[in-house]
Amino acid sequence: MPEEAPQRHAVIRRADRPGDLGWVVMAHGELYHQQFAFNTDFEALVAGIVGDFAMKHSPAMEAAWIAEVDGERAGCVFLVTDDQPGVAKLRVLLVTPAARGLGMGTRLVGQSLDFARAAGYRSVTLWTTDNLASARRIYERFGFALTDERPHQGFGHDLTGQTWTLNLHSTPA
């Protein structure tokens, strides 16, 4: 009889414990360097996003989540207010290689969109680069549409920056 793989315990929780925000920055810096050879400019961008959230987020309108697998941090996502009224931004989605295939990215985005609907946002937008195919598949599954694409020189590479948008009132909750 073949041995069954142990069941993994996966949860999504608010990013409200000491070390959570620092982990988001560190994990992005390390993983994006390993996987895409991004330089520290990317880590600095993430640090700015996380720092802004830490210093001035509105708990009623903005939130961050950590995915844990077997008690270890394994992913994250933030939802913050955009400059345009009624628009939220999905930021810093990440799932570690050890947690991929468990549906954590989908769960994180779903949690963010549920929060956005409850907070009364009309739409959610995000910016990414075209080389992040796994994340793009998650966004497409939720109904995000590509609304802008242009060359982006950053993080040590020539990339294509993409803006994706989801109208919350035209998608199922």
C-alpha positions as CSV (number, residue, x, y, z in Angstrom):
1,M,0.0,0.0,0.0
2,P,1.5,3.4,-1.0
3,E,2.2,5.9,1.7
4,E,-0.1,8.9,1.5
5,A,1.5,12.4,1.7
6,P,0.7,14.2,5.0
7,Q,-2.1,16.7,4.8
8,R,-0.8,20.2,4.9
9,H,-2.5,22.9,7.1
10,A,-3.0,26.1,5.1
11,V,-4.6,29.3,6.4
12,I,-5.0,32.9,5.4
13,R,-4.8,35.4,8.2
14,R,-4.4,39.2,8.6
15,A,-0.8,40.5,8.4
16,D,-0.9,41.8,12.0
17,R,1.8,39.9,13.8
18,P,5.3,41.2,14.5
19,G,7.6,40.2,11.7
20,D,4.8,39.9,9.0
21,L,5.6,43.2,7.2
22,G,9.4,42.6,7.3
23,W,8.8,39.1,6.0
24,V,6.8,40.5,3.0
25,V,9.8,42.7,2.0
26,M,12.4,40.0,2.6
27,A,10.5,37.3,0.8
28,H,9.9,39.5,-2.3
29,G,13.6,40.5,-2.4
30,E,14.9,37.0,-2.1
31,L,12.4,35.2,-4.3
32,Y,12.3,37.7,-7.1
33,H,16.0,37.7,-7.2
34,Q,16.2,33.9,-7.3
35,Q,13.5,33.4,-9.8
36,F,13.8,36.5,-12.1
37,A,17.2,38.0,-11.2
38,F,15.5,41.2,-10.1
39,N,17.9,43.6,-8.3
40,T,17.3,45.5,-5.0
41,D,15.3,48.2,-6.8
42,F,12.4,45.7,-6.6
43,E,12.9,45.1,-2.9
44,A,13.0,48.9,-2.4
45,L,9.6,49.2,-4.3
46,V,8.1,46.5,-2.0
47,A,9.6,48.2,1.1
48,G,7.9,51.5,0.1
49,I,4.5,49.8,-0.4
50,V,4.8,48.0,2.9
51,G,6.1,51.1,4.7
52,D,3.2,53.2,3.4
53,F,0.7,50.6,4.5
54,A,2.3,50.3,7.9
55,M,2.3,54.0,8.6
56,K,-1.0,55.2,7.2
57,H,-3.4,52.5,6.2
58,S,-7.1,52.8,6.9
59,P,-8.3,49.5,8.5
60,A,-11.8,50.0,7.1
61,M,-10.5,50.4,3.5
62,E,-7.2,48.6,3.4
63,A,-5.9,45.3,4.6
64,A,-3.0,42.8,4.2
65,W,-3.0,39.0,4.5
66,I,-0.4,36.3,5.2
67,A,-0.8,32.8,3.9
68,E,0.6,30.2,6.3
69,V,1.3,26.5,5.5
70,D,2.1,24.3,8.4
71,G,2.6,27.3,10.6
72,E,5.2,29.0,8.3
73,R,4.6,32.2,6.3
74,A,4.1,31.2,2.7
75,G,2.5,34.1,0.9
76,C,1.0,37.5,1.1
77,V,-1.2,40.1,-0.6
78,F,-2.2,43.7,0.2
79,L,-5.3,45.7,-0.8
80,V,-4.9,49.5,-0.6
81,T,-6.8,52.5,-1.8
82,D,-5.9,54.0,-5.2
83,D,-5.7,57.7,-5.8
84,Q,-9.0,57.4,-7.8
85,P,-12.1,57.3,-5.7
86,G,-13.8,53.9,-5.5
87,V,-10.7,52.1,-6.8
88,A,-8.5,49.8,-4.8
89,K,-5.1,48.4,-5.7
90,L,-4.0,44.8,-5.3
91,R,-0.3,44.8,-4.3
92,V,2.6,42.5,-3.5
93,L,1.0,39.1,-4.2
94,L,3.5,36.3,-3.5
95,V,3.4,32.6,-2.8
96,T,6.6,30.8,-1.9
97,P,7.8,27.9,-4.0
98,A,7.1,25.4,-1.2
99,A,3.5,26.5,-1.0
100,R,2.7,26.6,-4.7
101,G,0.1,24.2,-6.0
102,L,-2.0,24.5,-2.8
103,G,-4.3,27.3,-4.1
104,M,-2.9,29.9,-1.8
105,G,-2.5,32.6,-4.5
106,T,-6.2,32.1,-5.5
107,R,-7.2,32.2,-1.8
108,L,-5.2,35.4,-1.2
109,V,-6.7,37.2,-4.2
110,G,-10.2,36.0,-3.3
111,Q,-9.8,37.3,0.2
112,S,-8.7,40.6,-1.1
113,L,-11.6,40.9,-3.6
114,D,-14.1,39.9,-0.9
115,F,-12.7,42.7,1.3
116,A,-12.8,45.2,-1.6
117,R,-16.5,44.4,-2.2
118,A,-17.4,44.8,1.5
119,A,-15.5,48.1,1.6
120,G,-17.5,49.4,-1.3
121,Y,-14.9,49.7,-4.0
122,R,-16.1,49.8,-7.6
123,S,-13.0,48.3,-9.1
124,V,-9.6,46.8,-8.3
125,T,-6.5,47.5,-10.3
126,L,-3.0,46.1,-10.2
127,W,0.3,46.6,-11.9
128,T,2.6,43.7,-12.7
129,T,5.2,42.6,-15.3
130,D,4.4,40.2,-18.2
131,N,6.9,37.6,-17.0
132,L,4.8,36.7,-14.0
133,A,2.7,34.1,-15.8
134,S,1.4,32.3,-12.7
135,A,0.1,35.4,-11.1
136,R,-1.5,36.5,-14.4
137,R,-3.4,33.3,-14.6
138,I,-4.9,33.9,-11.2
139,Y,-5.9,37.5,-12.1
140,E,-7.5,36.2,-15.4
141,R,-9.5,33.6,-13.4
142,F,-11.0,36.3,-11.3
143,G,-12.0,38.3,-14.4
144,F,-9.2,41.0,-14.4
145,A,-8.7,42.4,-17.9
146,L,-5.5,43.8,-19.3
147,T,-6.1,47.6,-19.6
148,D,-2.6,48.9,-20.3
149,E,0.8,47.6,-21.4
150,R,4.0,49.4,-22.0
151,P,7.8,48.9,-21.8
152,H,9.3,49.2,-18.3
153,Q,13.0,49.4,-17.6
154,G,13.4,48.4,-14.0
155,F,14.6,45.9,-11.4
156,G,17.7,45.3,-13.6
157,H,15.8,44.3,-16.8
158,D,13.8,45.5,-19.8
159,L,10.3,44.3,-19.0
160,T,6.8,45.0,-20.1
161,G,4.7,46.6,-17.4
162,Q,1.0,45.7,-17.3
163,T,-2.1,47.2,-15.6
164,W,-5.0,44.9,-15.0
165,T,-8.4,46.0,-13.9
166,L,-11.5,44.3,-12.4
167,N,-14.9,45.9,-12.3
168,L,-16.4,44.5,-9.0
169,H,-20.0,45.1,-10.0
170,S,-19.8,43.0,-13.2
171,T,-18.3,39.9,-11.6
172,P,-19.9,37.3,-9.3
173,A,-19.1,37.8,-5.6
